[in-house]
């Protein structure tokens, strides 16, 4: 490629960056954008190598900062999300669990309605949720119907629910388990290989 045929950085810097990386990657070959007679200059090689390394570091920092602005890709930036939403910052939890809590809290921002609770519960369980209201009794019932058994991170969900629900309302939780009819196709020899807890959430094979 001759000098001046394309704009500076059209090759490496126009490519889409890989997401989720932990290092800047390979620095660009800046000498390829300069006149050919610089190729044998030790001074120019050293100068361009230094600039290229800095450019790669800057690009990585920009990409990494941008990832923190979205809950689905945030890592070290989750602290700020949690702080803004009044959630407990707990680095001992997995990144996935912390993202679930942040997304559920975001869905519950504003006036709490049954739809908001359904949305928040679905974010935690990853399945369909039903909320039944009993206004005369000042209570509501949450039933997890898209996931069998107790969903993961229930402690986090209950903590979030206490934060967003109206203070005068109480609630109850119902879980969905496998019924005996749903186990009718399972042979006793196969059932004997499973624990009782595994049978309660058996989905079939």
N, C-alpha and C positions, 0 to 999 in steps of 0.2 A: 504494500500500500504506500503510495507516495504521500509525502507531507502535504497537507492542505486538501486532500481529497475528501476528508470527512471531518466532522467537528470533533473537538477534543473530548475524549471520554466516551465516544459513541459505542465502543465495544463493551468493555467491562461495566462501565457505569450506567449503561442503558439496560443491563440485564436485571431481571427481577431477583431480589435478594432471597436467599433461603431463609425460612422462618425457623425460629426455635434454636438457632445456633448458639454456641457458647464461646466462639472465637471468631476473630475478624475474617479469617480465611486468607486466601492468597492475595497479596497486594497487586495492583495493576502494573503492567509493563509500560511505564510512561515513556521510556526511550523509543518505543515504537511509534510515538506520535511526534517525534522530533526529527530534524534533518539527519540524514544518514551519517554525516561526518562527526556527529557526537558519539557514535557507537563505540569508538575506541578511546574516548576520553575518560580517564579514571575519575577525574573530578566530577564530570557530568554524571557518570554512573553512580557515584556515591551520593550526589545531590538528589538525583531522581529516585534512588532507592529509599532515601530518607523520607522524601515527600510522599512516595507511594505507600510506605508503611503508615504514615500519619493519615493519609487519605482513607486507607482501609480501616484504621481504627475509628476514624470519624464516622464513616459509613455504618460500621457495626454499632456504634453508640447510638446513632440516629434510629436505626432499625430496632434496636433493643428497647429504646425509649418509647417508640411507637407501639411496640407490642404490649407495653404496660398500660396503655390507654384503653385496652380492650380486655374485659374480664376473661374471655375464653383463651387468651394467650398470655395473660399477666403471670409473672412469677414473683420476683422481688417487689414488684409494685402492688401486690395484693395488700400489703400493710396499709397503704394509703386508702385503698378502697374500703377496707374494714374500718379504718379510723373515721372516714367520712360517714359511714353508715351506722356508726355506733356499735360495731361488732367487736368481740374480743379478739385481739391479735394473738393467735396461737401457732407459732412456727412448728410445733410438734405435729400438727395435722398435715395430711398430704395436700399437695397443691390442688388436686381434684376436689377434695372435700371443702377446702377454703373457697374455691371458685363457686361451688354449689351454693354455699351460704351467701356469698356476695350476690349471685344472680337471684336467689330467692328473696333476699332483702330488697333488691332493686325492684322486683316485681311487686313487692308489698308496700312500696312507698306511696304515700297519699292516703285517702280514705279507704279503710279496710272494708272490702265487700267479700261476699262468698266467692266471687270470681277471682279476686286477688288471692284469697287463701288457696283456691284450687290451683292457680298458677304457681304459687310458691311451693305448695306441696308436690306438684308435678315436677318442679325443678329438682327437688331433693330425691324423689323416688324414681324418676324416669319413666313413670307410667301414669295411667289414668287415675283420677281422683274424683270422688264425689263428696260434696258438702251439703248436708241437710240441716236446715235452720228450724229451730223451734222457738219462735219469738215470744210466745206466751210463757215459756219456761226459762227464758234468758240463757239459752244454750244452743250449741250447734254440734253436729257430729261430722267427723272427717273419716271417710272410708277409702282405704287404698285398694282399688280393684284392678289396677293394671299390673301390680306386682304382688306375688304371693309371699306371705310371711311378713316379717318386720323389715321395712326398708333400711338400708344402711344409713348411718349418721342421723338416727332419730333424735339423739340428744341435741344435735345442732338445729334440727327442724323445730323441736319443741321450744328451744330457746328463742328462735326467730319468731315463732308463733306468739309466744308470750309478749314479745316486743311490739307486734303489730295489731293484735286483736283488741277490741274494745275491752276496757278493764272490767265492766260489769257482766261480761259473758263468760260462761264456763264452757268447756268442750269435752268431748270424749273421742276416742280413736278406735276405729274398727279395722281389723286386718282381714285379708282374704287368704283362706287356706284351701288345700285340696280336699274334696269331699270323697266319701267312700265310693260313690258312683264313678268318680273320675279315676279310681284305682281298679275298677273292675277288669280292665284289660291287662293288669299286671299279675304275673304268675307269683305264687307264694314263694317259689324258689328265688325269684328275682327280688321280691319284697324283703326277704330275709337278709339280703345283702345290704340293705339300706337302714339307716337309723330312723327313729321316729320323727326327728326334726326334718330329715330329708324327705320322708313321705308326706309330711304336712305341706311341703311346697313343690311336690312332684309335678312336673309339666308333661311327662310322657317322653318317650324316646323314639 
